[in-house]
Every structure is written in structure tokens, then in C-alpha cells.
Amino acid sequence: MTEPTALKIEHITLPNRYFVAPMAGVTDRPFRQLCKRLGAGYAVSEMVTSRRDLWNSLKTSRRANHEGETEPISVQIAGTDAQMMAEAAAYNVDRGAQIIDINMGCPAKKVCNKWAGSALMQNEPLALDIIEAVVAACAPHRVPVTLKMRTGWSQVERNAVRLALAAESAGVAMVTVHGRTREQGYKGFAEYDTIAAVKAAVRIPVVANGDIDSPQKARDVLRYTNADAIMIGRAAQGRPWIFQEMAHYFQTSEMPQPPLVRDVKQWLLEHLADHYSLYGEYAGMLSARKHIGWAVRQLPGGEAFRDEMNTLQSCQAQVTALAQWLDRLAESNERLPLLTLNESYAN
């Protein structure tokens, strides 16, 4: 087995083909940086709204923060109006975005009820209007436009191939397909036949997403779909070194040893420091709980520690508790005990 070569999105060369999926409330700048540091070749931001009246909100300003971020910087935008989406693309390009990704994959009700996200797959003319407007807004800046979508709206309406062809004709540089319909949400299992059909139909790069939770699964999906890259979502939560594991496996055909506990401690504490710097003391403490919980949830004593950690009321208390807990774990385990993958890793 040979490691997949670098991939280009138009003129932008990515170092590898292991990508971090955009996830609301997760893939902020600190988490993207952590994943990139641990082997991800590409990471897409949380979706940024196309509503101009929300651009100055604290939530959007944090999502549009790219200070010190490793290039390329990719920003996902969401909305239902072509002109507003074009303006949102230009707004984010002005703030450092080097790639703009259009969200047609989010299944959340609060997004789809407004006909954004994967709901746009039900209205192909509107979807194409949005794509054309965003491409036109980005072209003068040489900023590629990518598209993330699902296989379709429902079991009986899988239109990913048709939409991918239209997107390619409109100038989209890369398409990511999550192997579920909007109807499925995150339930059941991803299917890869539709992703393979999209890859066979278009000439632009195609990225496979959905239920990829191990290097072996990545290998199987790449072989089955002939996709150009894989995108990992929830399998990276609490396990951002999965991208290092991918690279090692494709280079050697062997699974790497689990990371050293002392390395995990350093990665997590550095991530927390970056996280707190973005969100501040109180909001940072609250939002860090999920990241800490994901990291320890399947380790020995992890559930009990998570319950205890969730009662702490300061950033420093979190840092101290996590450092001490990992030090105790290191006394009995030089390397991180092997995780038992389960459905919580379906992305």
C-alpha cells in the first residue's frame, strides 16, 4: 500500500488527503489547528452564516477568526439567498479565507427549516444559483469554491450525481459527499455507492465522508469509491491523532502504536490554552468540557473523571485536573490504552 499523494484544489496544494470535516461547535480555530498539527492535510471551519446582520456577533466573529492558522484557510458558508451567499463569500475572503466551502450537507432542523444546508438539495435551481453567485464572487480573488453535500434529500431522491455535475459546470473545484441522505441525519450507516457514482461522473476531486473511523476503513472507502480524499468528522473528536494514524498506516500498511500518554497530555493542554484564548475564561471553561470529555470518555476511569471535571468552575481547575489525571494514567500506561470504537465515532 502506498500513501495517497498530495491533492490540489485548483492552484492550492494540500499536503495529504486526510481532511477534517466542518462541525458546528467543534471545528473552531483551536481544534482545526490541533488536527493540522497532528497530521490533517485540510480542515474546514464551522459554517458561517450569510446573514449580514449577524457578522458582527460574537459567535460569527469567533468562527471567522483565523489568527495564526496554518494555511490553507477554508471557510464554510451557509444560507439560502444567492446574493447574500456571494456577499458572505467576499466578506470571508477579505478576512483571510483562501477556500470557500458551500454548505449543502448539514441536516440540522434549525438549518433545514430555513431551507439552508442539505435542504437546498431539494431545490436544485436555487442550489445552482447559489453556487454560481459564490463562484463569481470568489473568482476575481483566485479563491476556489468547494461544495459539501449529502447523497440526496431522502432514500427515493438521491440527486448527488446530478448536483455534482451541475456544480462542476458552474466552476466548483471540489465536492465532498457524506454518504447519507438528509432524511437519515446521522442514523444508520453511510453508503458509498453514491460517492463512487459521483466520482465516476465528474473530473474534479471528490472527497468521501461518513463512518470513516479508522485507517483501515479509510483504505476500504478509498478503494471502493475511488475518491480522491477522505473527510473525518466525529471520529476526530477526542482523537485528533487519527490523522497521524492514517499517514502511518498508508505508509507502512501497519497500524501505529497508540500515542504516548505524555504526548497526549501535551497536545490536550496546548489545545486548552488556545481554546481559552479564543473564548475567554467563562465561555472557554464551559465549551472545553466537551473536548475534555471526548478525549477521556473511553479511557480507564474516563467516565468518572468526566463527571468530576464537569463540576469544575475555572479554566485553571480544568487544566490542573486533566494534567493530574493523565499523570496518574501514565503511571500504569506508557501509551494510551486502546480505544474501543463504537457508534459515537460515526461522522
Secondary structure, DSSP 4 states (H G I P E B T S, - for coil): ------EEETTEEES-SEEEPP-TTT-SHHHHHHHHHTT-SEEEEEEEE--GGGTTSHHHHHHT--TTPPSPPEEEEE-S-HHHHHHHHHHHHHTT-SEEEEEE----HHHHTTT-GGGGGG-HHHHHHHHHHHHHHHGGGT--EEEEEES-SBTTB--HHHHHHHHHHHT--EEEEESS-TTTTT-S----HHHHHHHHH-SS-EEEESS--SHHHHHHHHHHH--SEEEE-GGGTT-TTHHHHHHHHHHHSSPPPPPBHHHHHHHHHHHHHHHHHHH-HHHHHHHHHHHHHHHHTTSTTHHHHHHHHTT--SHHHHHHHHHHHHHHHHHH-SBPPPP---GGG--
